[in-house]
Amino acid sequence: MSLEFAKSPVKLSCIAPGPVHTELHRDLAIHPSISRNITRPLNADDVAETIRWVMTQPSHINIPQIVVLPQDHSI
């Protein structure tokens, strides 16, 4: 897809968040972050703030990929 937009003003970014606490996990007995010993998983606002940050960068800056993890997530 990036080749399709290479000569256009459209920029593409892949935002890859780590564990995010959402309603999708409400029916699980144990949230995936707990089994990984992550005390503070990301929340939807963290992901939204990352998207906002990427979108507000100057036009000469390209951010093709960004990985966002909770502080206690092992890399």
N, CA, C and O atoms as a GROMACS GRO file, in nm:
protein
  300
    1MET      N    1   0.081  -0.118   0.000
    1MET     CA    2   0.000   0.000   0.000
    1MET      C    3   0.086   0.126   0.000
    1MET      O    4   0.050   0.226  -0.062
    2SER      N    5   0.200   0.123   0.068
    2SER     CA    6   0.285   0.242   0.071
    2SER      C    7   0.334   0.279  -0.068
    2SER      O    8   0.356   0.397  -0.096
    3LEU      N    9   0.354   0.180  -0.156
    3LEU     CA   10   0.395   0.210  -0.293
    3LEU      C   11   0.285   0.284  -0.369
    3LEU      O   12   0.313   0.371  -0.451
    4GLU      N   13   0.161   0.250  -0.341
    4GLU     CA   14   0.048   0.315  -0.407
    4GLU      C   15   0.040   0.463  -0.373
    4GLU      O   16  -0.003   0.544  -0.456
    5PHE      N   17   0.082   0.499  -0.253
    5PHE     CA   18   0.071   0.637  -0.207
    5PHE      C   19   0.205   0.710  -0.206
    5PHE      O   20   0.212   0.823  -0.157
    6ALA      N   21   0.309   0.650  -0.259
    6ALA     CA   22   0.443   0.707  -0.252
    6ALA      C   23   0.452   0.847  -0.310
    6ALA      O   24   0.525   0.931  -0.257
    7LYS      N   25   0.380   0.874  -0.416
    7LYS     CA   26   0.388   1.006  -0.480
    7LYS      C   27   0.268   1.095  -0.447
    7LYS      O   28   0.243   1.194  -0.515
    8SER      N   29   0.195   1.060  -0.344
    8SER     CA   30   0.080   1.141  -0.304
    8SER      C   31   0.108   1.205  -0.168
    8SER      O   32   0.204   1.166  -0.101
    9PRO      N   33   0.026   1.300  -0.127
    9PRO     CA   34   0.047   1.362   0.004
    9PRO      C   35  -0.001   1.273   0.121
    9PRO      O   36   0.014   1.310   0.237
   10VAL      N   37  -0.059   1.158   0.089
   10VAL     CA   38  -0.108   1.067   0.192
   10VAL      C   39   0.010   0.996   0.257
   10VAL      O   40   0.098   0.944   0.189
   11LYS      N   41   0.012   0.996   0.391
   11LYS     CA   42   0.116   0.925   0.464
   11LYS      C   43   0.054   0.806   0.537
   11LYS      O   44  -0.060   0.814   0.585
   12LEU      N   45   0.128   0.698   0.546
   12LEU     CA   46   0.081   0.577   0.613
   12LEU      C   47   0.166   0.551   0.735
   12LEU      O   48   0.288   0.567   0.732
   13SER      N   49   0.102   0.510   0.843
   13SER     CA   50   0.173   0.472   0.965
   13SER      C   51   0.109   0.347   1.021
   13SER      O   52  -0.013   0.332   1.018
   14CYS      N   53   0.192   0.258   1.071
   14CYS     CA   54   0.144   0.137   1.138
   14CYS      C   55   0.168   0.158   1.288
   14CYS      O   56   0.282   0.171   1.332
   15ILE      N   57   0.061   0.161   1.364
   15ILE     CA   58   0.072   0.177   1.509
   15ILE      C   59   0.043   0.042   1.572
   15ILE      O   60  -0.067  -0.012   1.558
   16ALA      N   61   0.143  -0.013   1.640
   16ALA     CA   62   0.131  -0.147   1.699
   16ALA      C   63   0.133  -0.136   1.851
   16ALA      O   64   0.240  -0.126   1.911
   17PRO      N   65   0.015  -0.137   1.914
   17PRO     CA   66   0.012  -0.128   2.059
   17PRO      C   67   0.033  -0.265   2.124
   17PRO      O   68  -0.001  -0.369   2.068
   18GLY      N   69   0.089  -0.261   2.243
   18GLY     CA   70   0.099  -0.382   2.324
   18GLY      C   71  -0.037  -0.411   2.386
   18GLY      O   72  -0.139  -0.369   2.332
   19PRO      N   73  -0.041  -0.483   2.498
   19PRO     CA   74  -0.168  -0.516   2.561
   19PRO      C   75  -0.248  -0.390   2.597
   19PRO      O   76  -0.197  -0.297   2.660
   20VAL      N   77  -0.374  -0.389   2.555
   20VAL     CA   78  -0.463  -0.276   2.581
   20VAL      C   79  -0.584  -0.328   2.659
   20VAL      O   80  -0.647  -0.426   2.619
   21HIS      N   81  -0.616  -0.261   2.769
   21HIS     CA   82  -0.732  -0.300   2.849
   21HIS      C   83  -0.857  -0.242   2.783
   21HIS      O   84  -0.878  -0.121   2.783
   22THR      N   85  -0.940  -0.331   2.726
   22THR     CA   86  -1.063  -0.289   2.659
   22THR      C   87  -1.177  -0.382   2.699
   22THR      O   88  -1.157  -0.481   2.769
   23GLU      N   89  -1.295  -0.350   2.653
   23GLU     CA   90  -1.412  -0.433   2.678
   23GLU      C   91  -1.405  -0.568   2.607
   23GLU      O   92  -1.480  -0.659   2.641
   24LEU      N   93  -1.317  -0.581   2.510
   24LEU     CA   94  -1.304  -0.708   2.438
   24LEU      C   95  -1.264  -0.822   2.530
   24LEU      O   96  -1.289  -0.939   2.500
   25HIS      N   97  -1.202  -0.789   2.643
   25HIS     CA   98  -1.153  -0.891   2.735
   25HIS      C   99  -1.246  -0.913   2.855
   25HIS      O  100  -1.210  -0.986   2.947
   26ARG      N  101  -1.362  -0.852   2.855
   26ARG     CA  102  -1.448  -0.856   2.974
   26ARG      C  103  -1.496  -0.997   3.010
   26ARG      O  104  -1.525  -1.023   3.126
   27ASP      N  105  -1.504  -1.087   2.914
   27ASP     CA  106  -1.553  -1.222   2.942
   27ASP      C  107  -1.442  -1.320   2.978
   27ASP      O  108  -1.470  -1.436   3.009
   28LEU      N  109  -1.318  -1.276   2.974
   28LEU     CA  110  -1.207  -1.363   3.010
   28LEU      C  111  -1.190  -1.368   3.161
   28LEU      O  112  -1.207  -1.267   3.229
   29ALA      N  113  -1.157  -1.484   3.213
   29ALA     CA  114  -1.134  -1.496   3.357
   29ALA      C  115  -1.012  -1.416   3.400
   29ALA      O  116  -1.010  -1.356   3.507
   30ILE      N  117  -0.909  -1.415   3.316
   30ILE     CA  118  -0.786  -1.342   3.345
   30ILE      C  119  -0.749  -1.259   3.222
   30ILE      O  120  -0.740  -1.312   3.111
   31HIS      N  121  -0.729  -1.130   3.244
   31HIS     CA  122  -0.688  -1.043   3.133
   31HIS      C  123  -0.548  -1.084   3.088
   31HIS      O  124  -0.464  -1.116   3.173
   32PRO      N  125  -0.519  -1.085   2.957
   32PRO     CA  126  -0.387  -1.125   2.908
   32PRO      C  127  -0.271  -1.051   2.973
   32PRO      O  128  -0.163  -1.108   2.988
   33SER      N  129  -0.290  -0.926   3.011
   33SER     CA  130  -0.181  -0.851   3.074
   33SER      C  131  -0.145  -0.910   3.210
   33SER      O  132  -0.028  -0.904   3.250
   34ILE      N  133  -0.242  -0.964   3.282
   34ILE     CA  134  -0.214  -1.023   3.413
   34ILE      C  135  -0.127  -1.148   3.398
   34ILE      O  136  -0.034  -1.168   3.476
   35SER      N  137  -0.156  -1.231   3.299
   35SER     CA  138  -0.076  -1.352   3.278
   35SER      C  139   0.066  -1.318   3.234
   35SER      O  140   0.155  -1.402   3.245
   36ARG      N  141   0.088  -1.196   3.185
   36ARG     CA  142   0.222  -1.152   3.145
   36ARG      C  143   0.288  -1.063   3.251
   36ARG      O  144   0.393  -1.004   3.226
   37ASN      N  145   0.226  -1.054   3.368
   37ASN     CA  146   0.277  -0.972   3.478
   37ASN      C  147   0.290  -0.824   3.441
   37ASN      O  148   0.385  -0.757   3.482
   38ILE      N  149   0.195  -0.774   3.366
   38ILE     CA  150   0.191  -0.632   3.330
   38ILE      C  151   0.091  -0.565   3.423
   38ILE      O  152  -0.029  -0.592   3.417
   39THR      N  153   0.142  -0.478   3.508
   39THR     CA  154   0.056  -0.418   3.610
   39THR      C  155  -0.033  -0.307   3.554
   39THR      O  156  -0.144  -0.287   3.604
   40ARG      N  157   0.014  -0.235   3.453
   40ARG     CA  158  -0.064  -0.126   3.395
   40ARG      C  159  -0.067  -0.138   3.243
   40ARG      O  160   0.015  -0.077   3.175
   41PRO      N  161  -0.162  -0.216   3.188
   41PRO     CA  162  -0.170  -0.225   3.042
   41PRO      C  163  -0.210  -0.090   2.984
   41PRO      O  164  -0.257  -0.001   3.056
   42LEU      N  165  -0.192  -0.075   2.855
   42LEU     CA  166  -0.235   0.046   2.788
   42LEU      C  167  -0.387   0.055   2.793
   42LEU      O  168  -0.455  -0.044   2.817
   43ASN      N  169  -0.440   0.175   2.770
   43ASN     CA  170  -0.584   0.190   2.756
   43ASN      C  171  -0.612   0.256   2.622
   43ASN      O  172  -0.519   0.299   2.553
   44ALA      N  173  -0.737   0.265   2.586
   44ALA     CA  174  -0.773   0.320   2.455
   44ALA      C  175  -0.723   0.464   2.438
   44ALA      O  176  -0.686   0.503   2.327
   45ASP      N  177  -0.722   0.541   2.546
   45ASP     CA  178  -0.673   0.679   2.538
   45ASP      C  179  -0.524   0.684   2.503
   45ASP      O  180  -0.480   0.775   2.432
   46ASP      N  181  -0.447   0.588   2.552
   46ASP     CA  182  -0.304   0.582   2.519
   46ASP      C  183  -0.285   0.563   2.369
   46ASP      O  184  -0.201   0.628   2.307
   47VAL      N  185  -0.363   0.474   2.312
   47VAL     CA  186  -0.354   0.447   2.168
   47VAL      C  187  -0.401   0.569   2.089
   47VAL      O  188  -0.339   0.607   1.990
   48ALA      N  189  -0.511   0.629   2.133
   48ALA     CA  190  -0.562   0.749   2.065
   48ALA      C  191  -0.461   0.863   2.070
   48ALA      O  192  -0.443   0.933   1.970
   49GLU      N  193  -0.394   0.881   2.183
   49GLU     CA  194  -0.292   0.986   2.195
   49GLU      C  195  -0.175   0.959   2.101
   49GLU      O  196  -0.119   1.053   2.044
   50THR      N  197  -0.139   0.834   2.085
   50THR     CA  198  -0.032   0.798   1.992
   50THR      C  199  -0.072   0.832   1.849
   50THR      O  200   0.008   0.887   1.773
   51ILE      N  201  -0.195   0.800   1.813
   51ILE     CA  202  -0.245   0.833   1.679
   51ILE      C  203  -0.244   0.984   1.658
   51ILE      O  204  -0.201   1.032   1.554
   52ARG      N  205  -0.291   1.059   1.758
   52ARG     CA  206  -0.291   1.204   1.748
   52ARG      C  207  -0.150   1.258   1.730
   52ARG      O  208  -0.128   1.346   1.647
   53TRP      N  209  -0.055   1.205   1.806
   53TRP     CA  210   0.084   1.250   1.796
   53TRP      C  211   0.140   1.225   1.656
   53TRP      O  212   0.203   1.313   1.598
   54VAL      N  213   0.117   1.106   1.604
   54VAL     CA  214   0.166   1.074   1.469
   54VAL      C  215   0.105   1.169   1.366
   54VAL      O  216   0.175   1.219   1.277
   55MET      N  217  -0.024   1.194   1.379
   55MET     CA  218  -0.093   1.278   1.280
   55MET      C  219  -0.055   1.426   1.287
   55MET      O  220  -0.075   1.499   1.190
   56THR      N  221  -0.001   1.470   1.399
   56THR     CA  222   0.031   1.612   1.413
   56THR      C  223   0.178   1.644   1.388
   56THR      O  224   0.222   1.756   1.414
   57GLN      N  225   0.252   1.548   1.338
   57GLN     CA  226   0.392   1.576   1.306
   57GLN      C  227   0.400   1.660   1.178
   57GLN      O  228   0.312   1.653   1.093
   58PRO      N  229   0.506   1.740   1.166
   58PRO     CA  230   0.522   1.822   1.045
   58PRO      C  231   0.523   1.736   0.919
   58PRO      O  232   0.556   1.617   0.923
   59SER      N  233   0.486   1.796   0.808
   59SER     CA  234   0.469   1.721   0.683
   59SER      C  235   0.598   1.657   0.633
   59SER      O  236   0.593   1.562   0.556
   60HIS      N  237   0.713   1.709   0.675
   60HIS     CA  238   0.840   1.650   0.628
   60HIS      C  239   0.883   1.529   0.711
   60HIS      O  240   0.985   1.467   0.682
   61ILE      N  241   0.806   1.496   0.813
   61ILE     CA  242   0.838   1.381   0.898
   61ILE      C  243   0.746   1.265   0.862
   61ILE      O  244   0.624   1.281   0.852
   62ASN      N  245   0.806   1.148   0.842
   62ASN     CA  246   0.731   1.027   0.811
   62ASN      C  247   0.756   0.926   0.922
   62ASN      O  248   0.871   0.898   0.955
   63ILE      N  249   0.651   0.873   0.979
   63ILE     CA  250   0.662   0.772   1.084
   63ILE      C  251   0.597   0.646   1.030
   63ILE      O  252   0.476   0.628   1.044
   64PRO      N  253   0.675   0.557   0.968
   64PRO     CA  254   0.616   0.439   0.906
   64PRO      C  255   0.564   0.337   1.008
   64PRO      O  256   0.468   0.265   0.981
   65GLN      N  257   0.628   0.333   1.126
   65GLN     CA  258   0.586   0.234   1.226
   65GLN      C  259   0.621   0.284   1.364
   65GLN      O  260   0.727   0.344   1.385
   66ILE      N  261   0.533   0.257   1.459
   66ILE     CA  262   0.560   0.290   1.598
   66ILE      C  263   0.501   0.178   1.685
   66ILE      O  264   0.387   0.136   1.664
   67VAL      N  265   0.579   0.132   1.781
   67VAL     CA  266   0.535   0.029   1.875
   67VAL      C  267   0.518   0.096   2.011
   67VAL      O  268   0.609   0.164   2.059
   68VAL      N  269   0.402   0.078   2.072
   68VAL     CA  270   0.372   0.139   2.201
   68VAL      C  271   0.345   0.027   2.301
   68VAL      O  272   0.255  -0.055   2.282
   69LEU      N  273   0.426   0.023   2.407
   69LEU     CA  274   0.414  -0.083   2.507
   69LEU      C  275   0.398  -0.025   2.646
   69LEU      O  276   0.445   0.086   2.673
   70PRO      N  277   0.332  -0.098   2.736
   70PRO     CA  278   0.331  -0.057   2.876
   70PRO      C  279   0.474  -0.059   2.930
   70PRO      O  280   0.559  -0.133   2.881
   71GLN      N  281   0.500   0.022   3.031
   71GLN     CA  282   0.635   0.034   3.084
   71GLN      C  283   0.693  -0.100   3.131
   71GLN      O  284   0.811  -0.126   3.111
   72ASP      N  285   0.610  -0.184   3.193
   72ASP     CA  286   0.663  -0.310   3.246
   72ASP      C  287   0.648  -0.428   3.149
   72ASP      O  288   0.656  -0.543   3.190
   73HIS      N  289   0.627  -0.399   3.021
   73HIS     CA  290   0.621  -0.503   2.918
   73HIS      C  291   0.762  -0.535   2.872
   73HIS      O  292   0.838  -0.444   2.838
   74SER      N  293   0.798  -0.662   2.871
   74SER     CA  294   0.932  -0.698   2.824
   74SER      C  295   0.938  -0.687   2.672
   74SER      O  296   0.841  -0.719   2.602
   75ILE      N  297   1.050  -0.642   2.624
   75ILE     CA  298   1.067  -0.623   2.479
   75ILE      C  299   1.129  -0.747   2.419
   75ILE      O  300   1.151  -0.752   2.298
   0.00000   0.00000   0.00000
